[in-house]
Amino acid sequence: MQDQFSKIMKVTLTETEDGSHTLYVPEMDEHYHSTHGAIQESEHIFIQNGFLTTTAQPLQILEVGFGTGLNAWLTCNEATKAQRAVSYFTTEFYPLSPDTWEKLNYCNMHPDYDPSLFHAIHKASWEEKVGINNFFSIEKHKTDMTSFRFEKEITFDLVYYDAFAPGKQPEMWNRSIFEQIVNQMNPGAIFVTYCAKGSIRRLLTELGLKMERRPGPPGKKEILWGQKIIK
Ligand SMILES: C[S@@+](CC[C@H](N)C(=O)[O-])C[C@H]1O[C@@H](n2cnc3c(N)ncnc32)[C@H](O)[C@@H]1O
């Protein structure tokens, strides 16, 4: 069965420089991760500069762009190791078919992490909260982030913004999406993205985040990290 994404554009599996897989979208000429290393990039940006910079307990995370599930799986393993309760809310407009995600080699690349968690995260039903283990639950929403509206009560302590690049999908990097997300962020919440563009930094600053440029993973000079100002 074709997944929604492959109806519009084909994805092909490729290997990045650290040996971990990523997906390439020929129609967009865009990869899901850095070609310098998918696992290396996710760990640096979303774990080191995201998860490990937060203290909230329980921790509520929003990820925009679930994709291969790599960020979710790494976070689930970190949460389990640290015995921290995490609720993970993620949006994805083009879910991958099992034929695609089952071929990803992340579990072989990280033998100390639990492969059954990767499968459980992918197999979790959409549109409902599913407990993966004692520490990690996930709520995956199959939705177009450009028109999605959060329920008022939901709030986040940490945001992983992992959409395709602004040059490829400018509609994912506009004021209305960021305004919505910042509104759902708790005071002191962290926002992290691989994108280091000045226009995005300025936009997030205008919306009430104190933004910093931080060193990026290999192949990327800087990333953006921000914190919602506590008023
Ligand atoms: C850079 S990749 C994400 C990588 C992902 N975080 C991972 O660990 O594999 C961008 C993701 O955003 C998704 N996406 C594209 N347009 C979207 C939209 N309008 N709403 C929600 N997700 C979208 C893509 O399908 C893709 O999975």
The ligand as an SDF file (V2000), in Angstrom:
LIG
                    3D

 27 29  0  0  0  0  0  0  0  0999 V2000
   12.8360   17.2410    8.2370 C   0  0  0  0  0  0  0  0  0  0  0  0
   11.6090   15.9840    8.1260 S   0  0  0  0  0  0  0  0  0  0  0  0
   11.3670   15.4600    9.7860 C   0  0  0  0  0  0  0  0  0  0  0  0
   12.3120   14.5080   10.3550 C   0  0  0  0  0  0  0  0  0  0  0  0
   11.7640   13.8260   11.5630 C   0  0  0  0  0  0  0  0  0  0  0  0
   11.6630   14.6760   12.7140 N   0  0  0  0  0  0  0  0  0  0  0  0
   12.5670   12.5910   11.8260 C   0  0  0  0  0  0  0  0  0  0  0  0
   13.1280   12.4300   12.9380 O   0  0  0  0  0  0  0  0  0  0  0  0
   12.6410   11.7750   10.9140 O   0  0  0  0  0  0  0  0  0  0  0  0
   10.1180   17.0130    7.9620 C   0  0  0  0  0  0  0  0  0  0  0  0
    8.8370   16.2760    8.2460 C   0  0  0  0  0  0  0  0  0  0  0  0
    7.7350   17.2050    8.1660 O   0  0  0  0  0  0  0  0  0  0  0  0
    6.6510   16.5440    7.5410 C   0  0  0  0  0  0  0  0  0  0  0  0
    5.7280   17.5420    6.9620 N   0  0  0  0  0  0  0  0  0  0  0  0
    5.8100   18.1410    5.7520 C   0  0  0  0  0  0  0  0  0  0  0  0
    4.7790   18.9890    5.5800 N   0  0  0  0  0  0  0  0  0  0  0  0
    4.0380   18.9250    6.7090 C   0  0  0  0  0  0  0  0  0  0  0  0
    2.8430   19.5660    7.1200 C   0  0  0  0  0  0  0  0  0  0  0  0
    2.2240   20.4550    6.3250 N   0  0  0  0  0  0  0  0  0  0  0  0
    2.3410   19.2780    8.3430 N   0  0  0  0  0  0  0  0  0  0  0  0
    2.9850   18.3760    9.1460 C   0  0  0  0  0  0  0  0  0  0  0  0
    4.1200   17.7310    8.8030 N   0  0  0  0  0  0  0  0  0  0  0  0
    4.6430   18.0010    7.6010 C   0  0  0  0  0  0  0  0  0  0  0  0
    7.3500   15.6950    6.4920 C   0  0  0  0  0  0  0  0  0  0  0  0
    6.5190   14.6660    6.0100 O   0  0  0  0  0  0  0  0  0  0  0  0
    8.5550   15.1750    7.2510 C   0  0  0  0  0  0  0  0  0  0  0  0
    8.2630   14.0050    7.9450 O   0  0  0  0  0  0  0  0  0  0  0  0
  1  2  1  0
  2  3  1  0
  2 10  1  0
  3  4  1  0
  4  5  1  0
  5  6  1  0
  5  7  1  0
  7  8  2  0
  7  9  1  0
 10 11  1  0
 11 12  1  0
 11 26  1  0
 12 13  1  0
 13 14  1  0
 13 24  1  0
 14 15  1  0
 14 23  1  0
 15 16  2  0
 16 17  1  0
 17 18  1  0
 17 23  2  0
 18 19  1  0
 18 20  2  0
 20 21  1  0
 21 22  2  0
 22 23  1  0
 24 25  1  0
 24 26  1  0
 26 27  1  0
M  CHG  2   2   1   9  -1
M  END
$$$$
